[in-house]
């Protein structure tokens, strides 16, 4: 009995040490190898909308945080001067087509005149062969043929110019109509208007952003996993996601990034590698972005907010078990 009491403290100490080793190895594996991370964010594609034409905004049909469908009218720019530009272009097309018609009529007249001059020259040449007329009269008829041919060539050149003028006028008309149509800005995707600062009466400059639209069909989760955990993550693996607000849902690993920035290898002079001569002995595992698709069956998909924090846990081997 006494010997047992003497052995009990060392045995307890040994048991505690073994338990600490087991728990420590488990904790080390969990925090350094297990495929999970608290560094994840809900993300979505954001479309920055800008007008293709400049003008005063006369109508704004959306409010901040409003949901819109693809094709909905968002705002309208004053169309008056663009409508006038269309009318001007239409009249320019009419004038160019009228000039083209006149050119074609002139060609027809010159062709008839040339045929007449050639017929007269042919008759005078026959008469000259019989010495019925003088050589001077035949030469005049021959000159009239040359003049008629030159006039026809000139009118044909004018016809080409008139056709080019019609083409330019029609192109200008098409551009004017496009500009008029683009005074109306439509939603390119389904989404939510966010941080709306534009107001009716503001002046919109072509190409300047007017509002941001969060694509409601593009929500996903971006997780940053340590490089030590990547061997246990595969495309198609099932993922459990928990937001900081408490919402829980599932997803699938969609893709894993193939590159991140190397801060120790910035381009130097003449594009040569600029390597830091000092070496940091403590090396932290790099974090690699992993894109996670949200489960389409998740009922709260419409309540997701881009930028919110999430914890992501990958179910190992779930892609191979499918």
LOKEBA-493074 format. One record per residue (C-alpha): chain; residue number from 1; y, z, x; residue in three letters. Coordinates in Angstrom, 3 decimals. Example, Ala and Ser with C-alpha at 12.3 -4.5 7.8 and 13.67 -1.06 7.14 Angstrom:
PT   keke   marvo      north         up       east   dose
PT      A       1     -4.500      7.800     12.300    ALA
PT      A       2     -1.060      7.140     13.670    SER
REM end
This chain:
PT   keke   marvo      north         up       east   dose
PT      A       1      0.000      0.000      0.000    UNK
PT      A       2      2.360      0.823      2.800    UNK
PT      A       3      1.583     -2.427      4.601    UNK
PT      A       4      2.388     -4.369      1.422    UNK
PT      A       5      5.752     -2.680      1.175    UNK
PT      A       6      6.463     -3.622      4.766    UNK
PT      A       7      5.610     -7.316      4.080    UNK
PT      A       8      7.605     -7.575      0.838    UNK
PT      A       9     11.143     -7.852      2.343    UNK
PT      A      10     10.201    -10.644      4.800    UNK
PT      A      11      8.384    -12.514      2.025    UNK
PT      A      12     11.380    -12.226     -0.284    UNK
PT      A      13     13.666    -13.387      2.496    UNK
PT      A      14     11.385    -16.343      3.198    UNK
PT      A      15     11.235    -17.232     -0.498    UNK
PT      A      16     15.020    -17.100     -0.773    UNK
PT      A      17     15.378    -19.297      2.322    UNK
PT      A      18     12.858    -21.822      0.972    UNK
PT      A      19     14.614    -21.872     -2.402    UNK
PT      A      20     17.965    -22.387     -0.695    UNK
PT      A      21     16.522    -25.277      1.342    UNK
PT      A      22     15.052    -26.892     -1.773    UNK
PT      A      23     18.252    -26.466     -3.773    UNK
PT      A      24     20.352    -27.661     -0.844    UNK
PT      A      25     18.249    -30.786     -0.346    UNK
PT      A      26     18.384    -31.458     -4.077    UNK
PT      A      27     22.155    -31.006     -4.116    UNK
PT      A      28     22.532    -33.236     -1.032    UNK
PT      A      29     20.410    -35.953     -2.630    UNK
PT      A      30     22.200    -35.629     -5.969    UNK
PT      A      31     25.709    -35.826     -4.583    UNK
PT      A      32     25.070    -38.403     -1.857    UNK
PT      A      33     22.239    -40.560     -3.193    UNK
PT      A      34     21.984    -40.262     -6.973    UNK
PT      A      35     23.695    -43.261     -8.679    UNK
PT      A      36     26.509    -41.520    -10.544    UNK
PT      A      37     30.254    -41.147    -10.132    UNK
PT      A      38     33.200    -39.428    -11.732    UNK
PT      A      39     35.517    -42.083    -10.309    UNK
PT      A      40     35.390    -44.625    -13.122    UNK
PT      A      41     37.969    -46.154    -15.437    UNK
PT      A      42     37.922    -48.010    -18.723    UNK
PT      A      43     39.481    -51.415    -18.087    UNK
PT      A      44     40.493    -54.493    -20.040    UNK
PT      A      45     42.093    -57.859    -19.369    UNK
PT      A      46     45.840    -57.966    -20.019    UNK
PT      A      47     47.553    -61.248    -20.925    UNK
PT      A      48     51.242    -61.474    -20.001    UNK
PT      A      49     52.905    -63.772    -22.526    UNK
PT      A      50     55.973    -65.822    -21.648    UNK
PT      A      51     57.840    -68.570    -23.455    UNK
PT      A      52     57.622    -72.148    -22.160    UNK
PT      A      53     61.204    -72.828    -23.316    UNK
PT      A      54     64.445    -70.858    -23.134    UNK
PT      A      55     66.472    -69.645    -26.081    UNK
PT      A      56     67.439    -66.740    -28.278    UNK
PT      A      57     64.604    -64.940    -30.084    UNK
PT      A      58     65.360    -65.292    -33.798    UNK
PT      A      59     62.158    -63.710    -35.140    UNK
PT      A      60     59.773    -61.056    -33.800    UNK
PT      A      61     56.681    -60.586    -35.943    UNK
PT      A      62     54.858    -57.824    -34.053    UNK
PT      A      63     55.306    -54.138    -33.350    UNK
PT      A      64     54.254    -51.970    -30.444    UNK
PT      A      65     50.485    -51.200    -30.390    UNK
PT      A      66     49.820    -53.644    -33.229    UNK
PT      A      67     46.507    -55.529    -33.286    UNK
PT      A      68     46.811    -59.307    -33.554    UNK
PT      A      69     44.251    -62.058    -33.938    UNK
PT      A      70     44.018    -65.169    -31.841    UNK
PT      A      71     46.446    -67.768    -33.221    UNK
PT      A      72     48.805    -65.298    -34.936    UNK
PT      A      73     52.518    -66.069    -34.599    UNK
PT      A      74     54.123    -63.430    -32.371    UNK
PT      A      75     57.733    -64.579    -32.070    UNK
PT      A      76     59.980    -67.573    -32.628    UNK
PT      A      77     62.765    -68.901    -30.426    UNK
PT      A      78     65.826    -70.601    -31.951    UNK
PT      A      79     64.550    -74.176    -32.564    UNK
PT      A      80     67.878    -75.836    -33.485    UNK
PT      A      81     68.703    -77.552    -30.199    UNK
PT      A      82     65.068    -78.548    -29.680    UNK
PT      A      83     65.015    -80.146    -33.160    UNK
PT      A      84     68.183    -82.070    -32.228    UNK
PT      A      85     66.479    -83.177    -29.005    UNK
PT      A      86     63.595    -84.561    -31.080    UNK
PT      A      87     66.001    -86.518    -33.298    UNK
PT      A      88     67.786    -87.907    -30.232    UNK
PT      A      89     64.456    -88.930    -28.672    UNK
PT      A      90     63.341    -90.596    -31.916    UNK
PT      A      91     66.511    -92.694    -31.999    UNK
PT      A      92     66.068    -93.590    -28.335    UNK
PT      A      93     62.546    -94.820    -29.124    UNK
PT      A      94     63.870    -96.906    -32.026    UNK
PT      A      95     66.534    -98.495    -29.780    UNK
PT      A      96     64.002    -99.205    -27.026    UNK
PT      A      97     61.579   -100.799    -29.488    UNK
PT      A      98     64.381   -102.946    -30.926    UNK
PT      A      99     65.258   -104.108    -27.407    UNK
PT      A     100     61.585   -104.880    -26.813    UNK
PT      A     101     61.486   -106.978    -29.997    UNK
PT      A     102     64.569   -108.906    -28.887    UNK
PT      A     103     62.988   -109.527    -25.491    UNK
PT      A     104     59.826   -110.861    -27.079    UNK
PT      A     105     61.872   -113.130    -29.363    UNK
PT      A     106     63.810   -114.426    -26.341    UNK
PT      A     107     60.549   -115.230    -24.569    UNK
PT      A     108     59.306   -117.154    -27.586    UNK
PT      A     109     62.583   -119.115    -27.733    UNK
PT      A     110     62.480   -119.842    -24.000    UNK
PT      A     111     58.864   -120.963    -24.219    UNK
PT      A     112     59.803   -123.407    -26.994    UNK
PT      A     113     62.779   -124.623    -24.960    UNK
PT      A     114     60.580   -125.113    -21.898    UNK
PT      A     115     58.099   -127.175    -23.895    UNK
PT      A     116     60.955   -129.285    -25.204    UNK
PT      A     117     62.391   -129.835    -21.714    UNK
PT      A     118     58.933   -130.709    -20.347    UNK
PT      A     119     58.423   -133.245    -23.171    UNK
PT      A     120     61.812   -134.802    -22.492    UNK
PT      A     121     61.074   -134.971    -18.757    UNK
PT      A     122     57.715   -136.630    -19.452    UNK
PT      A     123     59.322   -139.335    -21.650    UNK
PT      A     124     62.132   -139.976    -19.138    UNK
PT      A     125     59.623   -140.246    -16.309    UNK
PT      A     126     57.764   -142.927    -18.270    UNK
PT      A     127     61.008   -144.760    -18.988    UNK
PT      A     128     62.034   -144.519    -15.332    UNK
PT      A     129     58.716   -146.053    -14.308    UNK
PT      A     130     59.630   -149.077    -16.476    UNK
PT      A     131     63.209   -149.010    -15.105    UNK
PT      A     132     64.468   -148.337    -18.650    UNK
PT      A     133     66.689   -145.460    -17.484    UNK
PT      A     134     68.421   -144.544    -14.272    UNK
PT      A     135     66.978   -142.144    -11.712    UNK
PT      A     136     69.936   -139.849    -12.373    UNK
PT      A     137     68.893   -139.306    -16.013    UNK
PT      A     138     65.326   -138.484    -14.953    UNK
PT      A     139     66.569   -136.053    -12.305    UNK
PT      A     140     68.727   -134.293    -14.950    UNK
PT      A     141     65.677   -133.919    -17.216    UNK
PT      A     142     63.654   -132.554    -14.290    UNK
PT      A     143     66.440   -130.069    -13.498    UNK
PT      A     144     66.495   -128.951    -17.145    UNK
PT      A     145     62.760   -128.147    -16.866    UNK
PT      A     146     63.346   -126.020    -13.751    UNK
PT      A     147     66.215   -124.161    -15.444    UNK
PT      A     148     64.066   -123.486    -18.532    UNK
PT      A     149     61.229   -122.175    -16.320    UNK
PT      A     150     63.634   -119.838    -14.491    UNK
PT      A     151     65.012   -118.534    -17.780    UNK
PT      A     152     61.469   -117.880    -19.022    UNK
PT      A     153     60.598   -115.954    -15.830    UNK
PT      A     154     63.763   -113.884    -16.202    UNK
PT      A     155     62.985   -113.079    -19.829    UNK
PT      A     156     59.420   -112.098    -18.884    UNK
PT      A     157     60.837   -109.681    -16.307    UNK
PT      A     158     63.162   -108.300    -18.970    UNK
PT      A     159     60.144   -107.887    -21.241    UNK
PT      A     160     58.415   -105.738    -18.600    UNK
PT      A     161     61.554   -103.626    -18.259    UNK
PT      A     162     61.822   -103.264    -22.049    UNK
PT      A     163     58.173   -102.175    -22.281    UNK
PT      A     164     58.791    -99.578    -19.542    UNK
PT      A     165     61.869    -98.325    -21.421    UNK
PT      A     166     59.785    -97.943    -24.584    UNK
PT      A     167     57.124    -96.013    -22.668    UNK
PT      A     168     59.755    -93.692    -21.151    UNK
PT      A     169     61.398    -93.146    -24.529    UNK
PT      A     170     58.064    -92.350    -26.186    UNK
PT      A     171     57.193    -89.926    -23.364    UNK
PT      A     172     60.560    -88.207    -23.776    UNK
PT      A     173     59.932    -87.966    -27.527    UNK
PT      A     174     56.517    -86.415    -26.933    UNK
PT      A     175     58.056    -83.879    -24.523    UNK
PT      A     176     60.793    -83.035    -27.041    UNK
PT      A     177     58.186    -82.438    -29.739    UNK
PT      A     178     56.170    -80.228    -27.374    UNK
PT      A     179     59.293    -78.198    -26.555    UNK
PT      A     180     60.030    -77.796    -30.261    UNK
PT      A     181     56.457    -76.628    -30.912    UNK
PT      A     182     56.650    -74.159    -28.045    UNK
PT      A     183     59.569    -72.333    -29.613    UNK
PT      A     184     56.792    -70.581    -31.529    UNK
PT      A     185     54.684    -68.235    -29.380    UNK
PT      A     186     51.140    -67.555    -30.625    UNK
PT      A     187     48.535    -64.992    -29.564    UNK
PT      A     188     46.040    -66.623    -27.160    UNK
PT      A     189     43.401    -63.882    -27.673    UNK
PT      A     190     42.491    -61.057    -30.015    UNK
PT      A     191     44.199    -57.942    -28.753    UNK
PT      A     192     46.772    -55.191    -28.910    UNK
PT      A     193     50.480    -55.533    -28.210    UNK
PT      A     194     51.379    -52.851    -25.690    UNK
PT      A     195     54.638    -51.476    -24.275    UNK
PT      A     196     56.717    -53.865    -26.368    UNK
PT      A     197     60.288    -53.960    -25.014    UNK
PT      A     198     61.354    -57.353    -26.415    UNK
PT      A     199     63.602    -57.353    -29.464    UNK
PT      A     200     64.856    -60.013    -31.848    UNK
PT      A     201     68.136    -61.344    -30.496    UNK
PT      A     202     67.080    -61.124    -26.838    UNK
PT      A     203     67.395    -64.279    -24.765    UNK
PT      A     204     64.032    -65.583    -23.578    UNK
PT      A     205     63.973    -67.429    -20.264    UNK
PT      A     206     61.219    -69.966    -19.669    UNK
PT      A     207     58.409    -68.347    -17.706    UNK
PT      A     208     59.790    -64.796    -17.954    UNK
PT      A     209     57.282    -62.267    -19.417    UNK
PT      A     210     58.079    -61.187    -22.968    UNK
PT      A     211     55.162    -58.959    -23.950    UNK
PT      A     212     51.735    -57.814    -22.802    UNK
PT      A     213     48.598    -58.304    -24.878    UNK
PT      A     214     45.461    -56.244    -24.159    UNK
PT      A     215     42.419    -58.407    -24.854    UNK
PT      A     216     40.374    -56.337    -27.308    UNK
PT      A     217     37.215    -58.337    -26.531    UNK
PT      A     218     37.341    -57.686    -22.785    UNK
PT      A     219     36.885    -53.909    -22.458    UNK
PT      A     220     34.566    -52.817    -19.664    UNK
PT      A     221     34.118    -49.862    -17.328    UNK
PT      A     222     34.835    -50.105    -13.626    UNK
PT      A     223     33.064    -47.487    -11.507    UNK
PT      A     224     33.538    -46.812     -7.799    UNK
PT      A     225     30.225    -45.819     -6.202    UNK
PT      A     226     29.701    -44.628     -2.630    UNK
PT      A     227     27.939    -47.170     -0.478    UNK
PT      A     228     25.048    -44.722     -0.005    UNK
PT      A     229     24.259    -45.018     -3.723    UNK
PT      A     230     24.244    -48.809     -3.973    UNK
PT      A     231     20.531    -49.264     -3.036    UNK
PT      A     232     19.637    -47.424     -6.265    UNK
PT      A     233     21.898    -49.565     -8.474    UNK
PT      A     234     20.826    -52.980     -9.763    UNK
PT      A     235     22.330    -55.507    -12.135    UNK
PT      A     236     21.030    -54.910    -15.649    UNK
PT      A     237     20.465    -51.159    -15.177    UNK
PT      A     238     21.243    -49.042    -18.202    UNK
PT      A     239     24.271    -46.766    -17.793    UNK
PT      A     240     25.353    -43.586    -19.543    UNK
PT      A     241     29.147    -43.261    -19.843    UNK
PT      A     242     31.120    -40.144    -20.747    UNK
PT      A     243     34.887    -40.239    -21.163    UNK
PT      A     244     37.066    -37.280    -20.284    UNK
PT      A     245     37.875    -37.024    -24.012    UNK
PT      A     246     34.186    -36.306    -24.682    UNK
PT      A     247     33.111    -39.667    -26.116    UNK
PT      A     248     29.708    -40.865    -24.934    UNK
PT      A     249     28.202    -44.322    -25.068    UNK
PT      A     250     26.006    -46.647    -23.038    UNK
PT      A     251     26.400    -49.849    -21.101    UNK
PT      A     252     24.780    -52.146    -18.558    UNK
PT      A     253     25.525    -52.851    -14.914    UNK
PT      A     254     27.060    -56.298    -15.051    UNK
PT      A     255     27.871    -56.944    -11.391    UNK
PT      A     256     28.564    -55.286     -8.045    UNK
PT      A     257     31.491    -56.286     -5.836    UNK
PT      A     258     30.616    -58.096     -2.621    UNK
PT      A     259     33.673    -57.087     -0.558    UNK
PT      A     260     36.441    -54.511     -0.212    UNK
PT      A     261     39.429    -54.370      2.134    UNK
PT      A     262     38.763    -53.287      5.713    UNK
PT      A     263     41.745    -51.096      6.554    UNK
PT      A     264     40.740    -50.912     10.212    UNK
PT      A     265     40.901    -54.684     10.718    UNK
PT      A     266     44.343    -55.860      9.657    UNK
PT      A     267     45.423    -59.310     10.949    UNK
PT      A     268     47.556    -58.995     14.088    UNK
PT      A     269     49.691    -61.382     16.110    UNK
PT      A     270     48.545    -65.038     15.905    UNK
PT      A     271     45.947    -63.950     13.329    UNK
PT      A     272     43.935    -62.052     15.924    UNK
PT      A     273     41.972    -58.966     14.877    UNK
PT      A     274     44.041    -55.781     15.174    UNK
PT      A     275     41.443    -53.069     15.852    UNK
PT      A     276     42.496    -49.423     15.808    UNK
PT      A     277     41.737    -48.044     19.338    UNK
PT      A     278     41.173    -44.501     18.035    UNK
PT      A     279     37.931    -43.501     16.325    UNK
PT      A     280     37.668    -40.967     13.531    UNK
PT      A     281     34.544    -38.868     13.937    UNK
PT      A     282     34.374    -37.964     10.262    UNK
PT      A     283     33.361    -41.074      8.336    UNK
PT      A     284     33.442    -41.028      4.540    UNK
PT      A     285     31.279    -43.375      2.518    UNK
PT      A     286     33.188    -46.396      1.277    UNK
PT      A     287     33.469    -46.844     -2.484    UNK
PT      A     288     32.342    -50.156     -3.954    UNK
PT      A     289     33.484    -51.367     -7.407    UNK
PT      A     290     30.734    -51.820     -9.978    UNK
PT      A     291     31.499    -53.613    -13.246    UNK
PT      A     292     29.775    -52.154    -16.316    UNK
PT      A     293     29.596    -53.953    -19.667    UNK
PT      A     294     30.082    -51.714    -22.711    UNK
PT      A     295     27.232    -51.692    -25.223    UNK
PT      A     296     28.261    -54.169    -27.987    UNK
PT      A     297     26.693    -51.847    -30.576    UNK
PT      A     298     29.009    -48.963    -29.668    UNK
PT      A     299     30.886    -48.134    -32.874    UNK
PT      A     300     33.908    -46.719    -31.053    UNK
PT      A     301     34.554    -49.843    -29.025    UNK
PT      A     302     37.826    -50.453    -30.904    UNK
PT      A     303     39.070    -46.985    -29.918    UNK
PT      A     304     38.730    -47.479    -26.157    UNK
PT      A     305     41.896    -47.215    -24.101    UNK
PT      A     306     42.230    -49.040    -20.802    UNK
PT      A     307     42.951    -46.693    -17.909    UNK
PT      A     308     41.118    -43.633    -19.258    UNK
PT      A     309     38.796    -41.714    -16.932    UNK
PT      A     310     35.020    -41.833    -17.247    UNK
PT      A     311     31.895    -40.413    -15.642    UNK
PT      A     312     29.146    -42.979    -15.109    UNK
PT      A     313     25.444    -42.301    -14.550    UNK
PT      A     314     23.064    -45.170    -13.818    UNK
PT      A     315     19.517    -44.889    -15.144    UNK
PT      A     316     17.498    -45.895    -12.099    UNK
PT      A     317     14.924    -48.652    -12.509    UNK
PT      A     318     15.839    -49.382    -16.141    UNK
PT      A     319     16.434    -53.065    -15.336    UNK
PT      A     320     12.869    -53.444    -13.986    UNK
PT      A     321     11.343    -51.703    -17.015    UNK
PT      A     322     12.805    -54.167    -19.485    UNK
REM end
